[in-house]
């Protein structure tokens, strides 16, 4: 029988790429949105799966709407990729950020518990839950969030663990480190840098303004990360897994290599703007993905330089 997957938050980067993956594997896919779906998200058209995906409106902060939806569609797999996803924005809209992750995750888990349906649930966690760490972050380390986004994601992780242990629900969290693709909004630093650098390489005289360049991150390729999500739900037992490359680079390294890749010197085109600094910043964050490698069989193949090459190629083809 054909499996049915529901993707909550299908219009974002991960939802788009996961939809493409699941369609390629023969799934029926339903995606949800908070708003009236007169038109499917542009990303689904650009990736070629719009005609193969059903979009429905769903208010995840309303428990009864979530319950009625799951009771009606009865998915085999449920991927929660919804919620306010910008760390920087979370400082300006903390209430919205908390509600979009904490309340919605609780509603989903409680609906699954009440329905007693054999649905496998994936919760999108975040490296932001662990804050700064001078060593590779693994699943057993204590949570130490330092932003409203990190706090919200931490609560969602603990809710998922609680419902898994208390009610036997198949509920797994993927602790996602930075993962990029051309479907990232330009508000994200990686896409902002690459788009600006490509314009400059084409003759633009603009100056790229950045905040702190001394932060260090673990950057991977988003298509590989959504495959890890799917692989986690094919396991016999639910668990939590770090999804990361294990390689760490500074944002300055990222910026420098983008411009170098395009034959430019980054210091000629980039300036620091103090107004872009965050209220609280994680200086070092990278993951230890040995558990998912050993248990699930997933391992990242693309590291930062590979990601840059792919994203630059995409932008150049658009000119």
GUVO-93446 format. One record per residue (C-alpha): x, y, z. Coordinates in nm, 3 decimals. Each point is the difference from the previous one (the first is absolute). Layout:
REM residues N
<x:X, y:Y, z:Z>;
...
***
This chain:
REM residues 319
<x:0.000, y:0.000, z:0.000>;
<x:0.112, y:0.356, z:-0.072>;
<x:0.112, y:0.185, z:0.310>;
<x:-0.145, y:0.339, z:0.090>;
<x:0.228, y:0.266, z:0.145>;
<x:-0.105, y:0.334, z:0.143>;
<x:0.249, y:0.287, z:-0.003>;
<x:-0.089, y:0.279, z:0.240>;
<x:0.174, y:0.309, z:-0.134>;
<x:0.041, y:-0.117, z:-0.358>;
<x:0.069, y:0.345, z:-0.146>;
<x:0.343, y:0.043, z:0.162>;
<x:0.336, y:-0.131, z:-0.113>;
<x:-0.019, y:-0.334, z:0.180>;
<x:-0.368, y:-0.056, z:-0.078>;
<x:0.061, y:0.058, z:-0.370>;
<x:0.298, y:-0.233, z:-0.019>;
<x:-0.169, y:-0.266, z:0.211>;
<x:-0.307, y:0.012, z:-0.226>;
<x:0.223, y:-0.063, z:-0.301>;
<x:0.168, y:-0.294, z:0.176>;
<x:-0.324, y:-0.163, z:0.113>;
<x:-0.167, y:0.040, z:-0.340>;
<x:0.304, y:-0.168, z:-0.158>;
<x:-0.049, y:-0.292, z:0.240>;
<x:-0.364, y:-0.044, z:-0.101>;
<x:-0.168, y:0.162, z:0.301>;
<x:-0.327, y:0.186, z:-0.007>;
<x:0.088, y:0.337, z:0.153>;
<x:-0.221, y:0.254, z:0.176>;
<x:0.153, y:0.330, z:0.101>;
<x:-0.153, y:0.251, z:0.236>;
<x:-0.005, y:0.377, z:0.024>;
<x:-0.147, y:0.247, z:0.250>;
<x:-0.157, y:0.198, z:-0.280>;
<x:-0.260, y:-0.054, z:-0.271>;
<x:0.160, y:-0.207, z:-0.270>;
<x:-0.130, y:0.152, z:-0.321>;
<x:0.351, y:-0.030, z:-0.141>;
<x:0.270, y:-0.254, z:0.079>;
<x:0.339, y:0.128, z:0.121>;
<x:0.233, y:0.104, z:-0.282>;
<x:0.273, y:-0.232, z:0.126>;
<x:-0.215, y:-0.304, z:-0.079>;
<x:-0.037, y:0.118, z:-0.360>;
<x:0.368, y:0.077, z:-0.040>;
<x:0.096, y:-0.344, z:0.128>;
<x:-0.257, y:-0.172, z:-0.222>;
<x:-0.235, y:-0.165, z:0.251>;
<x:-0.289, y:0.246, z:0.031>;
<x:-0.238, y:-0.221, z:-0.197>;
<x:0.083, y:-0.300, z:0.220>;
<x:-0.059, y:0.162, z:0.338>;
<x:-0.328, y:0.090, z:0.171>;
<x:0.003, y:0.318, z:0.209>;
<x:-0.248, y:0.053, z:0.284>;
<x:-0.054, y:0.283, z:0.244>;
<x:0.067, y:-0.085, z:0.363>;
<x:0.031, y:0.212, z:0.313>;
<x:0.252, y:-0.193, z:0.208>;
<x:-0.060, y:0.216, z:0.307>;
<x:-0.360, y:-0.129, z:0.012>;
<x:-0.003, y:-0.348, z:0.155>;
<x:-0.342, y:-0.099, z:-0.131>;
<x:0.098, y:0.093, z:-0.356>;
<x:0.311, y:-0.216, z:0.028>;
<x:-0.195, y:-0.289, z:0.149>;
<x:-0.272, y:0.012, z:-0.265>;
<x:0.256, y:0.024, z:-0.280>;
<x:0.203, y:-0.302, z:0.116>;
<x:-0.316, y:-0.201, z:0.067>;
<x:-0.113, y:0.064, z:-0.356>;
<x:0.321, y:-0.054, z:-0.198>;
<x:0.163, y:-0.274, z:0.217>;
<x:0.361, y:0.048, z:-0.114>;
<x:0.266, y:-0.269, z:0.026>;
<x:0.270, y:0.260, z:0.056>;
<x:-0.027, y:0.353, z:0.138>;
<x:0.282, y:0.253, z:-0.035>;
<x:-0.022, y:0.318, z:0.207>;
<x:0.211, y:0.260, z:-0.179>;
<x:-0.223, y:0.294, z:0.088>;
<x:0.062, y:0.303, z:0.218>;
<x:0.186, y:0.330, z:0.004>;
<x:0.348, y:-0.101, z:-0.118>;
<x:0.220, y:0.309, z:0.038>;
<x:0.220, y:0.023, z:0.308>;
<x:0.052, y:0.374, z:-0.049>;
<x:-0.373, y:0.065, z:-0.045>;
<x:-0.080, y:-0.198, z:0.315>;
<x:0.145, y:0.280, z:0.214>;
<x:-0.256, y:0.238, z:-0.151>;
<x:-0.299, y:-0.236, z:0.005>;
<x:0.064, y:-0.234, z:0.297>;
<x:-0.368, y:-0.070, z:0.069>;
<x:-0.067, y:-0.099, z:-0.362>;
<x:0.314, y:-0.214, z:-0.003>;
<x:-0.086, y:-0.185, z:0.320>;
<x:-0.358, y:-0.065, z:-0.107>;
<x:0.097, y:-0.115, z:-0.348>;
<x:0.218, y:-0.278, z:0.143>;
<x:-0.112, y:-0.080, z:0.354>;
<x:-0.380, y:0.018, z:-0.033>;
<x:-0.010, y:-0.157, z:-0.344>;
<x:0.226, y:-0.291, z:0.093>;
<x:-0.213, y:-0.068, z:0.308>;
<x:-0.317, y:0.006, z:-0.212>;
<x:0.147, y:-0.246, z:-0.249>;
<x:0.123, y:-0.243, z:0.264>;
<x:-0.323, y:0.016, z:0.197>;
<x:-0.203, y:-0.061, z:-0.316>;
<x:0.213, y:-0.305, z:-0.086>;
<x:-0.042, y:-0.130, z:0.355>;
<x:-0.377, y:0.049, z:-0.005>;
<x:-0.048, y:-0.163, z:-0.340>;
<x:0.218, y:-0.301, z:0.083>;
<x:0.094, y:-0.026, z:-0.366>;
<x:0.334, y:-0.166, z:-0.097>;
<x:0.147, y:0.319, z:-0.146>;
<x:0.374, y:0.062, z:0.003>;
<x:0.080, y:0.357, z:0.107>;
<x:0.311, y:0.202, z:-0.087>;
<x:0.075, y:0.314, z:0.202>;
<x:0.248, y:0.249, z:-0.143>;
<x:0.238, y:0.094, z:0.279>;
<x:0.290, y:0.244, z:-0.018>;
<x:0.362, y:0.039, z:0.101>;
<x:-0.111, y:0.332, z:0.151>;
<x:-0.135, y:-0.201, z:0.294>;
<x:0.357, y:-0.068, z:0.119>;
<x:0.142, y:0.350, z:-0.015>;
<x:0.375, y:0.056, z:-0.016>;
<x:0.225, y:-0.305, z:0.018>;
<x:0.375, y:-0.031, z:-0.054>;
<x:-0.045, y:-0.371, z:-0.078>;
<x:-0.216, y:-0.189, z:-0.243>;
<x:-0.361, y:-0.012, z:0.117>;
<x:-0.158, y:-0.342, z:0.050>;
<x:-0.342, y:-0.121, z:0.107>;
<x:0.082, y:-0.049, z:0.370>;
<x:0.126, y:0.351, z:0.065>;
<x:-0.217, y:0.231, z:0.215>;
<x:-0.221, y:0.254, z:-0.173>;
<x:0.124, y:0.357, z:0.037>;
<x:-0.197, y:0.233, z:-0.231>;
<x:0.086, y:0.370, z:-0.019>;
<x:-0.275, y:0.135, z:-0.228>;
<x:-0.381, y:-0.016, z:0.001>;
<x:0.027, y:-0.229, z:-0.301>;
<x:0.234, y:-0.234, z:0.188>;
<x:-0.228, y:0.001, z:0.304>;
<x:-0.303, y:-0.086, z:-0.216>;
<x:0.180, y:-0.281, z:-0.180>;
<x:0.131, y:-0.137, z:0.331>;
<x:-0.352, y:-0.021, z:0.141>;
<x:-0.118, y:-0.179, z:-0.314>;
<x:0.281, y:-0.255, z:0.034>;
<x:-0.091, y:-0.071, z:0.362>;
<x:-0.369, y:-0.030, z:-0.088>;
<x:0.087, y:-0.255, z:-0.267>;
<x:0.212, y:-0.203, z:0.242>;
<x:-0.277, y:0.015, z:0.263>;
<x:-0.272, y:-0.128, z:-0.232>;
<x:0.227, y:-0.271, z:-0.139>;
<x:0.088, y:-0.127, z:0.347>;
<x:-0.342, y:0.047, z:0.160>;
<x:-0.229, y:-0.123, z:-0.278>;
<x:0.216, y:-0.210, z:-0.229>;
<x:-0.047, y:0.233, z:-0.297>;
<x:0.247, y:-0.039, z:-0.286>;
<x:0.140, y:0.352, z:0.036>;
<x:0.356, y:0.089, z:-0.104>;
<x:0.188, y:0.329, z:-0.005>;
<x:0.266, y:0.087, z:-0.254>;
<x:0.237, y:0.253, z:0.157>;
<x:0.073, y:0.199, z:-0.312>;
<x:0.316, y:0.201, z:-0.041>;
<x:0.024, y:0.271, z:-0.268>;
<x:-0.107, y:-0.139, z:-0.336>;
<x:-0.026, y:0.206, z:-0.313>;
<x:-0.143, y:0.001, z:-0.352>;
<x:-0.125, y:0.252, z:-0.259>;
<x:-0.339, y:-0.021, z:0.175>;
<x:0.128, y:0.189, z:0.303>;
<x:-0.149, y:0.352, z:0.025>;
<x:0.250, y:0.279, z:-0.058>;
<x:-0.045, y:0.102, z:0.363>;
<x:0.225, y:-0.297, z:0.089>;
<x:0.371, y:0.095, z:0.000>;
<x:0.118, y:-0.269, z:-0.240>;
<x:-0.249, y:0.084, z:-0.275>;
<x:0.051, y:0.374, z:0.058>;
<x:0.376, y:-0.036, z:-0.048>;
<x:-0.022, y:-0.219, z:-0.310>;
<x:-0.262, y:0.211, z:-0.177>;
<x:0.190, y:0.323, z:0.068>;
<x:0.335, y:-0.150, z:-0.105>;
<x:-0.150, y:-0.126, z:-0.325>;
<x:-0.145, y:0.343, z:-0.076>;
<x:0.335, y:0.163, z:0.073>;
<x:0.174, y:-0.251, z:-0.229>;
<x:-0.246, y:0.109, z:-0.270>;
<x:0.101, y:0.366, z:0.043>;
<x:-0.207, y:0.132, z:0.291>;
<x:0.168, y:0.274, z:0.206>;
<x:-0.189, y:-0.088, z:0.318>;
<x:0.163, y:-0.057, z:0.337>;
<x:-0.099, y:-0.303, z:0.205>;
<x:-0.078, y:0.087, z:0.363>;
<x:0.046, y:-0.276, z:0.256>;
<x:-0.021, y:-0.035, z:0.376>;
<x:0.251, y:-0.212, z:0.190>;
<x:0.232, y:-0.208, z:-0.218>;
<x:0.169, y:-0.180, z:0.290>;
<x:-0.287, y:-0.245, z:0.060>;
<x:0.080, y:-0.361, z:-0.085>;
<x:-0.256, y:-0.240, z:-0.146>;
<x:-0.047, y:-0.346, z:-0.150>;
<x:-0.145, y:0.050, z:-0.351>;
<x:-0.154, y:-0.287, z:-0.198>;
<x:-0.212, y:-0.058, z:-0.311>;
<x:-0.374, y:0.006, z:0.068>;
<x:-0.092, y:-0.276, z:-0.248>;
<x:0.215, y:-0.241, z:0.200>;
<x:-0.159, y:0.113, z:0.325>;
<x:-0.359, y:-0.067, z:-0.111>;
<x:0.114, y:-0.346, z:-0.105>;
<x:0.123, y:-0.050, z:0.358>;
<x:-0.348, y:0.098, z:0.125>;
<x:-0.161, y:-0.264, z:-0.219>;
<x:0.257, y:-0.266, z:0.097>;
<x:-0.070, y:0.064, z:0.369>;
<x:-0.367, y:-0.089, z:-0.048>;
<x:0.088, y:-0.324, z:-0.175>;
<x:0.163, y:-0.132, z:0.318>;
<x:-0.180, y:-0.251, z:0.222>;
<x:0.047, y:0.215, z:0.310>;
<x:-0.028, y:0.377, z:0.050>;
<x:0.296, y:0.197, z:0.129>;
<x:0.169, y:0.339, z:-0.019>;
<x:0.294, y:0.061, z:-0.233>;
<x:0.243, y:0.281, z:-0.078>;
<x:-0.003, y:0.076, z:-0.373>;
<x:0.324, y:0.179, z:-0.088>;
<x:0.320, y:-0.020, z:-0.204>;
<x:0.242, y:0.018, z:0.294>;
<x:0.203, y:0.270, z:-0.180>;
<x:0.020, y:0.348, z:0.151>;
<x:0.083, y:0.326, z:-0.178>;
<x:-0.031, y:0.367, z:0.089>;
<x:-0.242, y:0.227, z:-0.181>;
<x:0.306, y:0.189, z:-0.121>;
<x:0.127, y:-0.327, z:-0.152>;
<x:-0.337, y:-0.038, z:-0.173>;
<x:0.002, y:0.356, z:-0.134>;
<x:0.364, y:-0.020, z:-0.106>;
<x:-0.047, y:-0.323, z:-0.193>;
<x:-0.314, y:0.124, z:-0.179>;
<x:0.185, y:0.304, z:-0.134>;
<x:0.315, y:-0.203, z:-0.071>;
<x:-0.211, y:-0.251, z:-0.194>;
<x:-0.121, y:0.290, z:-0.217>;
<x:0.349, y:0.141, z:-0.050>;
<x:-0.046, y:0.288, z:0.242>;
<x:0.160, y:0.121, z:0.325>;
<x:-0.262, y:0.017, z:0.273>;
<x:0.162, y:0.288, z:0.189>;
<x:-0.062, y:0.226, z:-0.301>;
<x:-0.377, y:-0.051, z:0.018>;
<x:-0.103, y:-0.079, z:0.359>;
<x:-0.038, y:0.231, z:0.300>;
<x:-0.114, y:-0.060, z:0.357>;
<x:-0.319, y:0.169, z:0.118>;
<x:-0.041, y:0.003, z:0.382>;
<x:-0.377, y:0.035, z:-0.042>;
<x:-0.009, y:-0.353, z:-0.141>;
<x:0.152, y:-0.155, z:0.314>;
<x:-0.237, y:-0.225, z:0.196>;
<x:-0.100, y:0.056, z:0.360>;
<x:0.157, y:-0.334, z:0.095>;
<x:0.225, y:-0.193, z:-0.235>;
<x:0.131, y:-0.358, z:0.002>;
<x:0.369, y:0.016, z:-0.089>;
<x:0.061, y:-0.370, z:-0.061>;
<x:-0.240, y:-0.277, z:-0.104>;
<x:0.073, y:-0.323, z:-0.185>;
<x:-0.137, y:-0.349, z:0.021>;
<x:0.106, y:-0.357, z:0.070>;
<x:-0.213, y:-0.210, z:-0.238>;
<x:0.156, y:-0.336, z:0.090>;
<x:-0.323, y:-0.132, z:0.153>;
<x:-0.211, y:0.046, z:-0.312>;
<x:0.284, y:-0.143, z:-0.207>;
<x:0.026, y:-0.313, z:0.216>;
<x:-0.373, y:-0.058, z:0.062>;
<x:-0.174, y:0.133, z:-0.310>;
<x:0.279, y:-0.015, z:-0.257>;
<x:-0.010, y:0.368, z:-0.096>;
<x:0.311, y:0.209, z:-0.049>;
<x:0.044, y:0.342, z:-0.160>;
<x:0.187, y:-0.006, z:-0.329>;
<x:0.005, y:0.375, z:-0.066>;
<x:0.192, y:0.246, z:0.218>;
<x:0.016, y:0.380, z:-0.003>;
<x:0.199, y:0.044, z:-0.322>;
<x:-0.224, y:-0.246, z:-0.184>;
<x:-0.308, y:0.188, z:0.121>;
<x:0.142, y:0.331, z:-0.120>;
<x:0.083, y:-0.142, z:-0.343>;
<x:-0.354, y:-0.133, z:-0.042>;
<x:-0.167, y:0.322, z:0.113>;
<x:0.224, y:0.221, z:-0.213>;
<x:-0.071, y:-0.218, z:-0.305>;
<x:-0.373, y:0.043, z:0.061>;
<x:0.024, y:0.379, z:0.025>;
<x:0.221, y:0.027, z:-0.309>;
<x:-0.247, y:-0.201, z:-0.204>;
<x:-0.273, y:0.247, z:0.094>;
<x:0.183, y:0.301, z:-0.150>;
***
